[in-house]
Amino acid sequence: MPATACCGVPESASPQDLEPIAPRKVSETRIVVLGAGRIGGWAAKLFADLGYDTAVWSRHQKTLPGIQSYFGRAQLADALTLRDYVICSLPLTGDTRGILNSSAFGKMKRGAYLVNVARGAHVKEADLIRALDEDQLSGACLDVFQREPLEASSPLWNHPKVTITPHVASFWVDSGIDQAADLCGQVARGEPLSNKIDLELGY
């Protein structure tokens, strides 16, 4: 089975099946990445390097060259306003659970597009569907869900404005084995562990 089949993306299509998409100037496209850690910071830098008007939002202010930084709940609305794309890469904590809800969607630019590659519990799915149906959001690409695997009865499966991806970061078992071996070596040598999680912060 083609890798794209699981998320409804065909490997090929005839011209009659295609719908034209109006191009958008890179310099006029505004992106905000929620979460500026290893993944979010890397993504924001990539977008900025490509010429997109890029911002990040996180718990604390970040210093990233060429990228506007918003931080704290008080600045969340400012971070969301007027952005064409909102990309969620936040850790899931008590503060971020349900952060993408009707209030947040209402603050986004009308027609904005949501991408969630973080955790399903960040998004209130009923609020998202309502925002899509009311054209507040133009679409959403979802890699994670409140309940996983996503139930067959979920309206997200067949929603015309939703793209579902399979939440697979890697297909290579040997890469995971190498990472586990590196961690075991660090423990054996008494070295500080990489990829540590702060249990108090939740990430």
N, CA, C and O of each residue as an XYZ file, in Angstrom:
812
protein
N       0.847     -1.201      0.000
C       0.000      0.000      0.000
C       0.881      1.249      0.000
O       1.807      1.337      0.806
N       0.618      2.212     -0.879
C       1.394      3.449     -0.870
C       1.302      4.138      0.477
O       0.266      4.101      1.140
N       2.407      4.774      0.876
C       2.441      5.440      2.183
C       1.398      6.538      2.283
O       0.927      6.862      3.373
N       1.039      7.112      1.134
C       0.082      8.221      1.151
C      -1.363      7.753      1.282
O      -2.250      8.555      1.573
N      -1.604      6.465      1.070
C      -2.984      5.986      1.053
C      -3.655      6.114      2.406
O      -4.865      6.326      2.491
N      -2.857      5.984      3.477
C      -3.448      6.001      4.816
C      -4.015      7.359      5.177
O      -4.854      7.451      6.073
N      -3.585      8.416      4.506
C      -4.105      9.741      4.854
C      -4.917     10.345      3.719
O      -5.174     11.549      3.705
N      -5.327      9.502      2.757
C      -6.231      9.971      1.728
C      -5.591     10.812      0.649
O      -6.289     11.518     -0.079
N      -4.260     10.752      0.529
C      -3.565     11.530     -0.490
C      -3.231     10.595     -1.641
O      -2.444      9.666     -1.459
N      -3.803     10.811     -2.821
C      -3.543      9.911     -3.939
C      -2.130     10.072     -4.477
O      -1.556     11.159     -4.412
N      -1.566      8.984     -5.013
C      -0.239      9.070     -5.608
C      -0.291      9.801     -6.946
O       0.696     10.407     -7.362
N      -1.431      9.747     -7.615
C      -1.568     10.445     -8.883
C      -3.027     10.830     -9.078
O      -3.920     10.287     -8.428
N      -3.252     11.775     -9.981
C      -4.616     12.218    -10.266
C      -4.654     12.794    -11.667
O      -3.678     13.371    -12.145
N      -5.790     12.628    -12.316
C      -5.940     13.204    -13.642
C      -6.262     14.682    -13.506
O      -6.736     15.109    -12.453
N      -6.016     15.476    -14.548
C      -6.320     16.913    -14.480
C      -7.770     17.197    -14.103
O      -8.063     18.211    -13.469
N      -8.681     16.297    -14.495
C     -10.091     16.518    -14.199
C     -10.383     16.415    -12.699
O     -11.392     16.935    -12.224
N      -9.496     15.741    -11.952
C      -9.711     15.554    -10.515
C      -9.156     16.697     -9.681
O      -9.427     16.776     -8.483
N      -8.392     17.572    -10.289
C      -7.666     18.581     -9.530
C      -8.460     19.867     -9.380
O      -9.178     20.280    -10.291
N      -8.324     20.489     -8.232
C      -8.916     21.800     -8.000
C      -7.789     22.818     -7.911
O      -6.840     22.618     -7.154
N      -7.875     23.909     -8.673
C      -6.795     24.898     -8.644
C      -6.695     25.582     -7.289
O      -7.708     25.860     -6.647
N      -5.470     25.848     -6.861
C      -5.213     26.561     -5.612
C      -4.533     27.877     -5.949
O      -3.504     27.901     -6.624
N      -5.109     28.960     -5.477
C      -4.519     30.270     -5.760
C      -3.185     30.397     -5.028
O      -3.128     30.194     -3.815
N      -2.119     30.728     -5.741
C      -0.818     30.873     -5.074
C      -0.796     32.095     -4.168
O      -1.539     33.055     -4.374
N       0.062     32.043     -3.172
C       0.199     33.133     -2.222
C       1.672     33.515     -2.152
O       2.539     32.643     -2.089
N       1.957     34.811     -2.165
C       3.339     35.260     -2.074
C       3.933     34.857     -0.730
O       3.308     35.033      0.316
N       5.144     34.316     -0.770
C       5.816     33.918      0.466
C       5.961     35.111      1.403
O       5.688     35.003      2.599
N       6.385     36.233      0.866
C       6.645     37.412      1.696
C       5.385     37.976      2.344
O       5.463     38.738      3.307
N       4.218     37.596      1.810
C       2.956     38.097      2.348
C       2.223     37.043      3.181
O       1.084     37.254      3.598
N       2.880     35.915      3.418
C       2.283     34.836      4.197
C       2.828     34.873      5.617
O       4.039     34.831      5.829
N       1.930     34.951      6.579
C       2.325     35.107      7.982
C       2.054     33.811      8.750
O       0.949     33.269      8.723
N       3.083     33.340      9.426
C       3.021     32.065     10.143
C       3.366     32.284     11.608
O       4.281     33.044     11.924
N       2.640     31.623     12.505
C       3.045     31.590     13.906
C       3.164     30.129     14.332
O       2.286     29.312     14.055
N       4.255     29.823     15.002
C       4.489     28.486     15.544
C       4.286     28.560     17.054
O       4.975     29.312     17.742
N       3.353     27.789     17.556
C       3.105     27.734     18.994
C       4.027     26.684     19.595
O       3.909     25.494     19.302
N       4.947     27.139     20.439
C       5.967     26.247     20.970
C       7.266     26.495     20.236
O       7.329     26.352     19.015
N       8.302     26.864     20.969
C       9.578     27.209     20.329
C      10.709     26.342     20.860
O      11.837     26.805     21.028
N      10.395     25.077     21.124
C      11.407     24.127     21.561
C      12.182     23.586     20.376
O      12.340     24.270     19.364
N      12.666     22.359     20.499
C      13.500     21.790     19.438
C      12.751     21.705     18.109
O      13.292     22.076     17.067
N      11.515     21.222     18.141
C      10.746     21.076     16.903
C      10.216     22.425     16.426
O      10.429     22.804     15.274
N       9.528     23.148     17.306
C       8.944     24.428     16.921
C       9.981     25.453     16.522
O       9.793     26.185     15.550
N      11.082     25.514     17.268
C      12.148     26.460     16.937
C      12.772     26.153     15.592
O      13.061     27.057     14.809
N      12.980     24.859     15.327
C      13.547     24.454     14.035
C      12.596     24.816     12.898
O      13.022     25.344     11.871
N      11.299     24.528     13.085
C      10.321     24.837     12.038
C      10.245     26.335     11.785
O      10.201     26.770     10.634
N      10.229     27.127     12.851
C      10.156     28.585     12.693
C      11.369     29.111     11.938
O      11.236     29.971     11.069
N      12.549     28.599     12.266
C      13.766     29.031     11.563
C      13.689     28.671     10.086
O      14.089     29.459      9.228
N      13.179     27.490      9.792
C      13.044     27.064      8.400
C      12.117     27.994      7.634
O      12.445     28.422      6.527
N      10.962     28.313      8.211
C      10.023     29.218      7.545
C      10.638     30.600      7.346
O      10.497     31.199      6.280
N      11.314     31.101      8.365
C      11.934     32.425      8.264
C      13.012     32.438      7.191
O      13.123     33.400      6.431
N      13.805     31.375      7.127
C      14.865     31.290      6.116
C      14.294     31.258      4.704
O      14.940     31.705      3.757
N      13.081     30.730      4.566
C      12.429     30.678      3.252
C      11.750     31.992      2.890
O      11.252     32.150      1.775
N      11.730     32.934      3.827
C      11.179     34.253      3.533
C       9.801     34.524      4.091
O       9.225     35.576      3.815
N       9.249     33.593      4.876
C       7.929     33.814      5.466
C       8.021     34.765      6.655
O       9.016     34.782      7.380
N       6.971     35.548      6.839
C       6.845     36.397      8.020
C       6.502     35.465      9.182
O       5.377     34.975      9.280
N       7.474     35.222     10.058
C       7.359     34.148     11.041
C       7.416     34.666     12.469
O       8.191     35.567     12.788
N       6.585     34.083     13.321
C       6.592     34.400     14.749
C       6.489     33.102     15.536
O       6.078     32.071     15.003
N       6.866     33.163     16.810
C       6.680     32.033     17.714
C       5.952     32.520     18.964
O       5.997     33.702     19.304
N       5.290     31.599     19.632
C       4.690     31.882     20.938
C       5.077     30.770     21.889
O       4.995     29.594     21.535
N       5.501     31.127     23.099
C       5.924     30.128     24.077
C       5.730     30.669     25.487
O       5.253     31.789     25.665
N       6.095     29.885     26.479
C       5.947     30.309     27.878
C       6.817     31.518     28.184
O       6.396     32.453     28.864
N       8.041     31.477     27.666
C       8.999     32.546     27.928
C       9.470     33.145     26.607
O       9.410     32.486     25.569
N       9.927     34.362     26.642
C      10.392     35.031     25.434
C      11.612     34.320     24.863
O      12.511     33.915     25.600
N      11.631     34.175     23.554
C      12.740     33.533     22.854
C      13.471     34.563     22.012
O      12.879     35.540     21.554
N      14.754     34.338     21.814
C      15.542     35.187     20.928
C      15.945     34.361     19.722
O      16.895     33.580     19.780
N      15.218     34.537     18.634
C      15.472     33.814     17.391
C      15.633     34.842     16.281
O      14.708     35.616     16.033
N      16.772     34.874     15.609
C      17.029     35.887     14.582
C      15.944     35.923     13.506
O      15.601     34.896     12.921
N      15.412     37.111     13.255
C      14.435     37.291     12.193
C      13.049     36.772     12.511
O      12.194     36.714     11.628
N      12.808     36.390     13.775
C      11.526     35.803     14.159
C      10.953     36.579     15.334
O      11.631     36.785     16.340
N       9.708     37.008     15.204
C       9.065     37.738     16.290
C       8.662     36.776     17.399
O       8.148     35.693     17.124
N       8.892     37.162     18.644
C       8.608     36.292     19.778
C       7.478     36.852     20.633
O       7.540     37.987     21.106
N       6.443     36.032     20.821
C       5.376     36.329     21.771
C       5.498     35.324     22.915
O       5.966     34.204     22.712
N       5.082     35.718     24.101
C       5.199     34.783     25.216
C       4.142     35.071     26.275
O       3.695     36.205     26.447
N       3.760     34.013     26.976
C       2.781     34.147     28.047
C       1.355     34.251     27.529
O       1.121     34.657     26.391
N       0.411     33.880     28.378
C      -1.002     33.906     27.991
C      -1.459     35.287     27.544
O      -2.313     35.411     26.666
N      -0.894     36.315     28.144
C      -1.331     37.677     27.827
C      -1.049     38.042     26.377
O      -1.714     38.915     25.820
N      -0.060     37.378     25.750
C       0.302     37.707     24.371
C      -0.191     36.671     23.361
O       0.122     36.772     22.174
N      -0.959     35.678     23.815
C      -1.427     34.647     22.891
C      -2.334     35.227     21.817
O      -2.196     34.886     20.642
N      -3.255     36.094     22.200
C      -4.172     36.683     21.220
C      -3.406     37.457     20.160
O      -3.726     37.370     18.974
N      -2.390     38.219     20.578
C      -1.582     38.976     19.618
C      -0.843     38.034     18.677
O      -0.677     38.333     17.494
N      -0.400     36.896     19.205
C       0.331     35.939     18.375
C      -0.566     35.326     17.307
O      -0.111     35.049     16.198
N      -1.841     35.111     17.635
C      -2.766     34.460     16.706
C      -3.346     35.416     15.675
O      -3.646     35.009     14.553
N      -3.507     36.671     16.041
C      -4.178     37.642     15.180
C      -3.408     37.863     13.881
O      -2.192     38.051     13.892
N      -4.127     37.837     12.774
C      -3.593     38.166     11.442
C      -2.606     37.151     10.893
O      -1.942     37.431      9.894
N      -2.486     35.978     11.513
C      -1.594     34.944     10.984
C      -2.362     34.040     10.020
O      -3.487     33.626     10.301
N      -1.738     33.741      8.885
C      -2.378     32.889      7.884
C      -2.316     31.414      8.269
O      -3.221     30.639      7.960
N      -1.232     31.039      8.948
C      -1.052     29.653      9.374
C      -0.680     29.629     10.853
O       0.181     30.385     11.301
N      -1.336     28.757     11.597
C      -1.036     28.553     13.014
C      -0.594     27.102     13.169
O      -1.359     26.176     12.898
N       0.642     26.917     13.605
C       1.224     25.578     13.714
C       1.480     25.275     15.182
O       2.222     25.996     15.848
N       0.874     24.221     15.683
C       1.004     23.869     17.098
C       2.064     22.792     17.281
O       1.936     21.686     16.757
N       3.117     23.127     18.034
C       4.140     22.141     18.397
C       4.400     22.197     19.904
O       5.511     21.928     20.362
N       3.375     22.547     20.658
C       3.495     22.721     22.101
C       3.606     21.388     22.839
O       3.097     20.373     22.363
N       4.265     21.385     23.995
C       4.153     20.230     24.890
C       2.773     20.255     25.537
O       2.163     21.315     25.671
N       2.288     19.094     25.934
C       0.984     19.035     26.589
C       1.168     19.159     28.097
O       1.751     18.284     28.737
N       0.669     20.242     28.646
C       0.723     20.485     30.086
C      -0.657     20.943     30.547
O      -1.571     21.097     29.737
N      -0.798     21.155     31.836
C      -2.064     21.676     32.338
C      -2.403     23.022     31.739
O      -3.578     23.349     31.569
N      -1.379     23.813     31.414
C      -1.605     25.146     30.853
C      -1.976     25.112     29.378
O      -2.678     26.000     28.896
N      -1.509     24.088     28.653
C      -1.741     24.070     27.205
C      -2.878     23.142     26.783
O      -3.298     23.177     25.627
N      -3.379     22.323     27.690
C      -4.493     21.425     27.350
C      -5.716     22.259     26.936
O      -6.154     23.137     27.679
N      -6.256     21.977     25.752
C      -7.433     22.688     25.266
C      -7.178     24.126     24.865
O      -8.116     24.919     24.774
N      -5.915     24.477     24.623
C      -5.571     25.874     24.324
C      -6.141     26.325     22.982
O      -6.405     27.511     22.786
N      -6.331     25.387     22.062
C      -6.906     25.724     20.758
C      -8.402     25.407     20.808
O      -8.845     24.300     20.501
N      -9.153     26.425     21.208
C     -10.587     26.279     21.432
C     -11.333     27.395     20.709
O     -10.737     28.141     19.933
N     -12.627     27.509     20.959
C     -13.429     28.508     20.250
C     -12.900     29.920     20.470
O     -12.938     30.747     19.559
N     -12.410     30.195     21.667
C     -11.855     31.525     21.940
C     -10.628     31.786     21.077
O     -10.497     32.855     20.480
N      -9.729     30.804     21.013
C      -8.517     30.963     20.202
C      -8.854     31.066     18.721
O      -8.296     31.904     18.013
N      -9.772     30.210     18.244
C     -10.144     30.255     16.831
C     -10.769     31.601     16.480
O     -10.565     32.117     15.381
N     -11.525     32.166     17.409
C     -12.151     33.464     17.163
C     -11.153     34.594     17.050
O     -11.431     35.617     16.424
N      -9.986     34.412     17.656
C      -8.952     35.447     17.594
C      -8.093     35.329     16.338
O      -7.370     36.261     15.986
N      -8.175     34.182     15.663
C      -7.371     33.990     14.458
C      -7.952     34.783     13.292
O      -9.139     35.109     13.263
N      -7.095     35.076     12.353
C      -7.521     35.725     11.121
C      -8.565     34.846     10.430
O      -8.387     33.630     10.349
N      -9.631     35.433      9.942
C     -10.651     34.647      9.248
C     -10.022     33.999      8.015
O      -9.401     34.676      7.195
N     -10.187     32.696      7.896
C      -9.578     31.971      6.791
C      -8.217     31.393      7.116
O      -7.555     30.845      6.235
N      -7.783     31.505      8.368
C      -6.491     30.943      8.766
C      -6.532     29.417      8.678
O      -7.599     28.804      8.656
N      -5.338     28.825      8.628
C      -5.213     27.368      8.502
C      -4.462     26.846      9.721
O      -3.432     27.400     10.106
N      -4.980     25.778     10.329
C      -4.380     25.210     11.537
C      -3.637     23.920     11.220
O      -4.134     23.068     10.485
N      -2.441     23.788     11.785
C      -1.675     22.542     11.707
C      -1.353     22.117     13.137
O      -0.785     22.897     13.901
N      -1.711     20.889     13.502
C      -1.379     20.386     14.841
C      -0.520     19.136     14.726
O      -0.990     18.078     14.305
N       0.759     19.273     15.109
C       1.683     18.138     15.113
C       2.132     17.829     16.538
O       3.128     17.136     16.740
N       1.397     18.344     17.527
C       1.815     18.213     18.922
C       1.043     17.088     19.609
O       1.414     15.920     19.494
N      -0.023     17.434     20.317
C      -0.858     16.453     21.006
C      -2.325     16.770     20.740
O      -2.715     17.932     20.629
N      -3.129     15.715     20.642
C      -4.530     15.901     20.311
C      -5.292     16.714     21.334
O      -6.231     17.429     20.984
N      -4.897     16.615     22.605
C      -5.623     17.311     23.666
C      -5.422     18.817     23.641
O      -6.068     19.532     24.408
N      -4.547     19.315     22.783
C      -4.425     20.764     22.632
C      -5.665     21.358     21.960
O      -5.986     22.528     22.166
N      -6.352     20.555     21.163
C      -7.454     21.058     20.335
C      -8.798     20.572     20.863
O      -8.984     19.381     21.112
N      -9.719     21.491     21.029
C     -11.111     21.143     21.298
C     -11.754     20.826     19.948
O     -12.088     21.730     19.183
N     -11.922     19.549     19.668
C     -12.313     19.139     18.320
C     -13.693     19.652     17.917
O     -13.896     20.018     16.759
N     -14.629     19.685     18.835
C     -15.963     20.211     18.504
C     -15.874     21.685     18.129
O     -16.559     22.137     17.211
N     -15.036     22.429     18.833
C     -14.843     23.850     18.515
C     -14.176     24.006     17.157
O     -14.506     24.915     16.394
N     -13.231     23.110     16.857
C     -12.546     23.171     15.561
C     -13.526     22.923     14.423
O     -13.532     23.658     13.436
N     -14.351     21.895     14.557
C     -15.318     21.584     13.501
C     -16.265     22.758     13.282
O     -16.602     23.085     12.144
N     -16.688     23.383     14.361
C     -17.573     24.550     14.243
C     -16.866     25.691     13.513
O     -17.459     26.345     12.656
N     -15.598     25.928     13.855
C     -14.843     27.006     13.206
C     -14.648     26.726     11.721
O     -14.650     27.651     10.909
N     -14.480     25.463     11.363
C     -14.347     25.093      9.953
C     -15.673     25.257      9.223
O     -15.715     25.795      8.117
N     -16.748     24.797      9.839
C     -18.071     24.875      9.206
C     -18.521     26.318      9.014
O     -19.240     26.631      8.065
N     -18.093     27.197      9.923
C     -18.476     28.606      9.839
C     -17.471     29.434      9.044
O     -17.578     30.659      8.989
N     -16.495     28.768      8.429
C     -15.474     29.418      7.597
C     -14.580     30.375      8.378
O     -13.924     31.229      7.782
N     -14.544     30.246      9.699
C     -13.571     31.022     10.461
C     -12.164     30.518     10.143
O     -11.222     31.304     10.035
N     -12.033     29.201      9.996
C     -10.788     28.592      9.540
C     -11.008     28.012      8.152
O     -12.081     27.489      7.850
N      -9.984     28.107      7.311
C     -10.105     27.576      5.955
C      -9.799     26.089      5.901
O     -10.187     25.406      4.954
N      -9.103     25.585      6.918
C      -8.764     24.171      6.918
C      -7.886     23.817      8.099
O      -7.435     24.680      8.851
N      -7.653     22.506      8.241
C      -6.796     22.028      9.321
C      -6.095     20.757      8.880
O      -6.688     19.897      8.229
N      -4.834     20.652      9.242
C      -4.067     19.424      9.036
C      -3.766     18.869     10.427
O      -3.096     19.519     11.230
N      -4.259     17.676     10.703
C      -4.189     17.111     12.048
C      -3.384     15.819     12.049
O      -3.683     14.882     11.309
N      -2.369     15.787     12.887
C      -1.519     14.611     13.029
C      -1.854     13.831     14.300
O      -1.435     12.686     14.469
N      -2.619     14.471     15.191
C      -2.945     13.888     16.498
C      -4.386     14.242     16.867
O      -4.968     15.181     16.326
N      -4.952     13.463     17.809
C      -6.366     13.625     18.137
C      -6.603     13.401     19.625
O      -5.753     12.858     20.331
N      -7.781     13.833     20.089
C      -8.115     13.666     21.501
C      -8.151     12.200     21.887
O      -7.675     11.825     22.959
N      -8.713     11.369     21.022
C      -8.714      9.921     21.240
C      -7.999      9.267     20.077
O      -8.315      9.522     18.915
N      -7.028      8.418     20.399
C      -6.267      7.746     19.348
C      -6.272      6.240     19.585
O      -6.124      5.798     20.724
N      -6.442      5.440     18.527
C      -6.659      5.905     17.161
C      -7.997      6.640     17.010
O      -8.940      6.411     17.766
N      -8.048      7.511     16.031
C      -9.259      8.291     15.789
C     -10.413      7.347     15.474
O     -10.301      6.472     14.615
N     -11.519      7.536     16.181
C     -12.672      6.652     16.012
C     -13.220      6.727     14.595
O     -13.221      7.789     13.972
N     -13.681      5.595     14.098
C     -14.223      5.540     12.740
C     -15.418      6.464     12.571
O     -15.699      6.921     11.463
N     -16.122      6.740     13.661
C     -17.317      7.582     13.589
C     -17.006      9.074     13.656
O     -17.916      9.896     13.548
N     -15.744      9.435     13.831
C     -15.401     10.854     13.962
C     -15.712     11.617     12.677
O     -15.363     11.160     11.588
N     -16.364     12.775     12.793
C     -16.657     13.587     11.602
C     -15.402     14.163     10.961
O     -15.456     14.666      9.839
N     -14.280     14.096     11.656
C     -13.041     14.626     11.079
C     -12.592     13.823      9.865
O     -11.982     14.374      8.949
N     -12.888     12.523      9.851
C     -12.435     11.678      8.752
C     -12.902     12.190      7.389
O     -12.133     12.215      6.428
N     -14.146     12.590      7.318
C     -14.728     12.963      6.024
C     -14.972     14.454      5.878
O     -15.650     14.887      4.947
N     -14.421     15.242      6.796
C     -14.632     16.686      6.683
C     -13.831     17.219      5.493
O     -12.633     16.957      5.393
N     -14.470     17.956      4.599
C     -13.783     18.416      3.384
C     -12.629     19.384      3.642
O     -11.803     19.601      2.755
N     -12.558     19.959      4.821
C     -11.500     20.930      5.103
C     -10.401     20.364      6.006
O      -9.528     21.100      6.465
N     -10.451     19.060      6.256
C      -9.486     18.445      7.173
C      -8.596     17.458      6.430
O      -9.080     16.618      5.671
N      -7.303     17.566      6.653
C      -6.329     16.588      6.177
C      -5.782     15.844      7.387
O      -5.347     16.462      8.359
N      -5.806     14.522      7.327
C      -5.332     13.696      8.432
C      -4.029     13.018      8.036
O      -3.930     12.413      6.968
N      -3.035     13.123      8.901
C      -1.746     12.464      8.663
C      -1.532     11.399      9.732
O      -2.158     11.465     10.790
N      -0.655     10.408      9.482
C      -0.614      9.201     10.323
C       0.231      9.270     11.590
O       0.388      8.249     12.259
N       0.781     10.424     11.947
C       1.567     10.569     13.181
C       2.708      9.549     13.228
O       2.875      8.825     14.210
N       3.472      9.511     12.166
C       4.631      8.625     12.086
C       5.855      9.480     11.806
O       5.986     10.045     10.721
N       6.752      9.578     12.783
C       7.943     10.410     12.610
C       9.054      9.642     11.912
O       9.908     10.239     11.256
N       9.047      8.324     12.050
C      10.125      7.538     11.458
C       9.653      6.112     11.232
O       8.919      5.553     12.046
N      10.079      5.530     10.120
C       9.770      4.137      9.816
C      10.954      3.218     10.117
O      10.854      2.005      9.928
N      12.072      3.778     10.584
C      13.310      3.024     10.683
C      13.580      2.583     12.113
O      13.904      3.401     12.975
N      13.442      1.270     12.362
C      13.657      0.710     13.692
C      15.098      0.891     14.134
O      15.361      1.120     15.314
N      16.044      0.791     13.189
C      17.457      0.883     13.566
C      17.799      2.244     14.169
O      18.697      2.341     15.005
N      17.086      3.304     13.747
C      17.337      4.625     14.331
C      16.954      4.639     15.810
O      17.670      5.206     16.636
N      15.821      4.010     16.141
C      15.407      3.924     17.533
C      16.371      3.095     18.363
O      16.655      3.428     19.514
N      16.874      2.014     17.778
C      17.851      1.176     18.483
C      19.121      1.965     18.765
O      19.690      1.866     19.852
N      19.566      2.750     17.786
C      20.770      3.570     17.980
C      20.573      4.581     19.105
O      21.473      4.794     19.917
N      19.396      5.204     19.153
C      19.123      6.182     20.207
C      19.103      5.516     21.580
O      19.640      6.055     22.548
N      18.476      4.333     21.659
C      18.436      3.607     22.931
C      19.842      3.213     23.372
O      20.173      3.297     24.554
N      20.667      2.783     22.419
C      22.046      2.403     22.742
C      22.840      3.603     23.244
O      23.636      3.482     24.176
N      22.623      4.760     22.627
C      23.314      5.978     23.076
C      22.931      6.316     24.515
O      23.791      6.664     25.324
N      21.637      6.213     24.833
C      21.178      6.513     26.190
C      21.752      5.522     27.201
O      22.161      5.912     28.294
N      21.780      4.244     26.833
C      22.359      3.235     27.728
C      23.834      3.527     27.978
O      24.327      3.372     29.095
N      24.531      3.951     26.927
C      25.936      4.302     27.078
C      26.129      5.485     28.004
O      27.062      5.504     28.806
N      25.251      6.473     27.900
C      25.340      7.639     28.787
C      25.135      7.237     30.240
O      25.830      7.728     31.131
N      24.175      6.339     30.477
C      23.931      5.859     31.842
C      25.151      5.110     32.368
O      25.585      5.333     33.497
N      25.700      4.219     31.543
C      26.847      3.410     31.963
C      28.064      4.273     32.281
O      28.849      3.950     33.172
N      28.213      5.366     31.549
C      29.376      6.244     31.756
C      29.115      7.326     32.800
O      30.002      8.118     33.119
N      27.895      7.353     33.327
C      27.557      8.367     34.320
C      27.442      9.759     33.742
O      27.638     10.747     34.449
N      27.123      9.845     32.453
C      27.011     11.137     31.778
C      25.581     11.673     31.885
O      24.644     10.900     32.083
N      25.409     12.990     31.755
C      24.051     13.551     31.722
C      23.271     12.981     30.538
O      23.818     12.826     29.446
N      22.012     12.675     30.751
C      21.196     12.100     29.688
C      20.722     13.171     28.719
O      20.358     14.274     29.126
N      20.729     12.837     27.443
C      20.137     13.723     26.439
C      18.627     13.506     26.430
O      18.133     12.476     26.888
N      17.904     14.489     25.903
C      16.439     14.392     25.792
C      15.760     14.163     27.142
O      14.824     13.370     27.250
N      16.237     14.858     28.159
C      15.641     14.712     29.485
C      14.284     15.411     29.566
O      14.049     16.411     28.888
N      13.406     14.878     30.394
C      12.085     15.460     30.629
C      12.023     15.980     32.059
O      12.385     15.282     33.006
N      11.561     17.208     32.195
C      11.344     17.787     33.514
C       9.928     17.410     33.950
O       8.952     17.931     33.409
N       9.814     16.509     34.924
C       8.498     16.016     35.326
C       7.632     17.114     35.919
O       6.405     17.045     35.844
N       8.251     18.118     36.502
C       7.477     19.215     37.081
C       6.864     20.087     35.991
O       5.712     20.509     36.097
N       7.649     20.355     34.933
C       7.138     21.160     33.819
C       6.227     20.342     32.908
O       5.288     20.874     32.316
N       6.513     19.047     32.802
C       5.718     18.194     31.936
C       6.317     17.993     30.562
O       5.679     17.402     29.691
N       7.540     18.476     30.348
C       8.205     18.267     29.056
C       9.702     18.416     29.214
O      10.443     18.278     28.240
